[in-house]
Amino acid sequence: MSTSQRIRAFAACAAVLAATATTTAAADPDPFARFDGQHVGWHACALGAGDELGQALDAAGADCADITVPLDYTNPGGHTITVAISRLKATDTAHRVGPLLLNDGGPAGPSLHMPLTKSEVMGEVADRYDLIGMDPRFVGRSTPLDCGWNLGSAFLRSAGTNLTAYHEEVTVARKLAERCQRTQGDVLPYVTTRNTARDMDVIRAALGEESLSYLGYSYGSYLGEVYTQLFPGHTDRMVLDGVNPPEHYNQTLLRGAEAANEAALRAWASWAAARHATYGLGATRVEVLATVDRILGAATQQPLRIGEAYLLDEHVLPALFIGGLGSDLDERRADLARTVRLLARAADRKPVEPPQGLAQQLEFMLTAAGSAPSSQMTAILCGDVAERRGVGSYWRAVEKSRERFPLAGPLANNITPCEFWDRPVEAPTVLDNDVPALLLAATGDPRTLYAGAEAMRKQWPSSRLLTVKGARQHGLYGEYGNACVDERVNTYLRTGRLPIQDPTCEA
């Protein structure tokens, strides 16, 4: 058995595998051999005439495959699932580094497309890598998971303004958890980050590689950290963008980031006020924030009607604002300003029609169209870090945070289906290693806090932290249009050498 297989088996459950080995050693001394040594059947990516992603991958010269992995790593002889990957092969074979596995975050973010998007920012450096996109287990084109919910957003719901509204959220969370357990209970214990990390090592072995390079965003930084812990020595060049250390990874996603989101809201309000002639939201920051408060207050009294199909109440509306605060780029701020202008008309009970992008967002948030992605995100979070805190504890946290953080507090501290989930099979990952990695963080990131990046830098003294000062941005490399960031990352990916000191780029 290889070192990676021993680590994977031990990390999953050493006692179970020890018992299995006693009875099967003669017939099958390596229960993971059929996974690590499997033939990778590369094929065209397009699944049909309407498959735009597959067609784009095919046009770029990529190919796709389905990797077989155990459902349960403590029972490698049991049920299996498949993990979908894409590959854009290295063309500079003289300088080939190896595979670079890509993850777009989430949790539950499909990443099959990433060889296309990252090859653009990488430029000639991309030619040195096999760029590997992976849809994590139960996500995208991998073996699917869908709890069959009739609303899209199980997370990022707000507690509401009073105890009655909060009790509605408790009922929603309980029913979502019960339905998911009823429809997907057989697989839920295995929908975890640790198992996705194990899948990554099967992919590495199946590709015949000794190590993986890795680029992960947001939640993907946490996935990369878990991989390094389970499979030390199997990583090459590591880039973690929007660093989320294990101790900051929690079942309510934004808990702890309330202040950063409220600061981002105020900064956006100042931006919008400077463009009052365009958006009409207020000529000062105070006036713009008053417009936001008026919209939220109207939704509390009666849901806002958007078009014929969508009603936005006090539980869902805050997520629209928070979702628009992940970037300080003018284009993203303008998107939010246009949405708020439409919401202001709806708050005045005037008829409004959402543009296509907003309509798609609302369909995802409010209908069964978002059931599968929301089910997957929920299953991963609850499978990783669910804790039974008691229903009253969330309301107390909401009330404590509301005065300082009226928008973000009730959302970041609200109850989730994890309160009614089965406890995770494995304990959350604790890092006790030191990995050479390039960590990327913006000082004003409202999603993964800069303090978390600083904590990871201390945890990994061999790493380096690339800071973008003054940016309120989540996702930097190839996402922010910052030449300094892109050049620093590409230099590391090209040479494998980290900067001597922690570098800084200006926003």
Secondary structure, 3 states (H helix, E strand, C coil): CCHHHHHHHHHHHHHHHHHHHHHHCCCCCCCCHHHHCCCCCCECCCCCCCCHHHHHHHHCCCEEEEEEEECCCCCCCCCEEEEEEEEECCCCHHHCCEEEEEECCCCCCCCCCHHHHHHHHHHHHHHHEEEEEECCCCCCCCCCCCCCCCCCCCCCCCCCCCHHHHHHHHHHHHHHHHHHHHHHCCCHHHCCHHHHHHHHHHHHHHCCCCCEEEEEECHHHHHHHHHHHHCCCCEEEEEEECCCCHHHCCCCCCCCCHHHHHHHHHHHHHHHHCCHHHHCCCCCHHHHHHHHHHHHHHHHHCCEEECCCEEECCCCHHHHHHHCCCCCCHHHHHHHHHHHHHHHHHHCCCCCCCCHHHHHHHHHHHCHHHHHHHHHHHHHHHHHHCCCCCHHHHHHHHHHHHCCCCCHHHHHCCCCHHHHCCCCCCCCCCCCCCCCCEEEEECCCCCCCHHHHHHHHHHCCCCEEEEEECCCCCCCCCCCCCHHHHHHHHHHHHHCCCCCCCCEEEC
